[in-house]
Amino acid sequence: MSSDRPPGPAQTTRARNGRRFAWLLDPRLVTTVVGSLAVVLVAGLVQVSFGAYSMTLGQAWGAVFDPDVVLNRQAWNAFLLGGDLPEMSRESLVVWNIRMPRVFVAIIVGMNLAVSGAIFQAVTRNELASPFILGVSSGAGLTILLTLVVFGGLAAFLPLVAAVGGAVAFLVVYAIAWKNGTSPVRLVLAGVIVGTVFSSLQTALFFFADDIGVVQSAIAWTTGSLTGTDWEQVRMVLPWSVVALLLAVAGARQCNVLLLGEQTAKSLGMSVEKTRFALSGVAVLAAAASIAVAGIVGFVGLVVPHVVRNLVGSDYKRVIVGCLFVGPALMVGADVGARLALSPVQVPVGIVTGLVGGPYFLYLMRKQHSMGEI
């Protein structure tokens, strides 16, 4: 027997929430997420299968899914909080304590750089924008290198130090590009100028390092590397990344409004300058956290948002979510290539992302008639 009563408040709220999140079931987005997860899983399994300690593929993969580790609260407390490790097999100890942190760091760095690039492209309405091109990477890199070479006691605060350096660099770029407003060309040119100056200062700092080991590690760091990462790096980058990525997801709607143009955004009641700088702060924090643990990894923040927009469309709710999965797929895959391509020599992952991202971006430039504005 049917009822003619109108839906109650609870039913209305559920229906409204269902419509609000219906975009998550977009077939293009679902396909992108599933495909990216598959790449991360396969590349991660390949990554943990090889190393100085020899084991078969079956042993390595068995260690990855070892329930005595995966379902062990003490193990996760040790990994994420720095407690004592529980008893585990030698294979599980090698995989989880030495090899898996590198995969997790690659995942987090890929998320951060991809989302940071997407936000910068929305804030500047410039599809050439990225942390690397806008000078944020160079600014964060300069402050981190200064900390490593001169103020070694502040190493525990590297993400915060990098965020300050990246923010200062972006403000300098914005100030140089400002002339009754900004334009895509001026922002890119200002970013190139600031990035060049800061990179020169990075090189100059090498002459003040007395320890040759510090110089060698700094050179590897400036090219972007995940070599030697462990759970300490995961613990360092994870809290800052969670904050930045949650704020990025929450700011997707503001990114969509900014892309409508400044006048339209103002007519909709948005405080454009406050929103622009708030979102830029989120992007700087995400990029700086990644730079603090992986160094300067180029092209990820530039290329991944383009790939995601081609796959899921230009709605920034979908773009941000897509970047959270496509970014890790690129980083984990590139790190596998960096580690195994010239084995036993490990190539910095930044070189691999450049070799992959450069040709792809050139393809985009040749394919599209106009580049520079969204």
PyMOL commands that set and color helices and strands:
alter all, ss='L'
color gray80, all
select helices_A, chain A and resi 9-20+22-25+27-49+57-64+67-70+73-81+90-124+136-149+152-177+184-208+212-222+231-250+252-258+262-267+272-294+300-312+316-340+349-367
alter helices_A, ss='H'
color red, helices_A
deselect
rebuild
show_as cartoon
